[in-house]
Amino acid sequence: RCLGDEELQVRKAALHSLNVACLSPTCTEIFRGDAEVVFERIKEDSKQRPELIREVDLGPFKHKVDDGLPLRKFAYTVCTSLLSAY
């Protein structure tokens, strides 16, 4: 449920919890049945979303800031943890 939330911080916290569970040797069986659903959510979170990119004016320069970058990085980290767990 939390993996599909609209708020970025909630999704990042859900991915963090999933990552901790994947790294624990006793908890890896929890996600075995839902691995396909989890991988689909991770695949969605690892895509670049144009609505999360904003342009910052720095005087004569314009700089693009991607607010979704931390979530994408963490999605790849969780994907790596899932692949090593299974």
N, C-alpha and C positions, 0 to 999 in steps of 0.2 A: 504494500500500500504506500509506504513512505517513499519508495523508489519512484513512484509516479507523481509525486507531489509537485505543485507549481513552484514552490519556494526553493531556491537554489540551496540554501543552507540546510533545509530539511533533507533534500536528496543527498547532499554531501555527507550529512550525519548518518543517513541510512547506508550509504556506501561504506562509510567508515566501520559501522557495526558489522556489515557483511564481511569486510576485509578481516576484522578481528576474528570472526567466527571461522573464516576459511583458514586462518593461520593456526587455529587451535586444533590439535590432532583429535580431540574428542568430539568436536562439533561439526566436523566435515560432513557427516551423514545427514545432518539437518536439511541441507540444500540439495541433496542429490536428486530428489524427485522434482524440484523446481528449478533445476539448472537452466533449462531452456528459457523459462520466463525471465530469470535473472540475467542471462546473456542478452536477451532482447532489450531489456531496460538499459543495460550497460552500453549496448550498441547505439541506442537512442541518445544516451548521455555523452557519448564520445563524438557526436557530430557537432560541427560548428553551427551555431544558431545566429543568424544575422541580427536578430532583435536584441541580443546581448552585447553587441559591439557598439560602442559609442565613440564619438570623435571629441577630443579635448583640444581646445584652442590654446596654444602656447605662444601667444604673440604672433610672430610671422610664420610659425609652424603649426601644423595640425598633426595630432597624434591619435591613433586608434587604440582604444583600450578594450580588451575582450574580458567582460565580466564572467564569462562561462569557462575561461581557461582553467581555473583551479578544479572545477567539477570534471572537466574532460581529463585532466591529468590523473585525478583520483580514480576515474572510471577505468583508465588503462592499468592503474596499479591493482585495482580489484580484479580485473580480467586476468592479470598475470597470477594473482594469488589463487583464483579459481582454477586456472589451468594447472598450477602446480599441486593443488589439493586433490584434483581428480585425475 
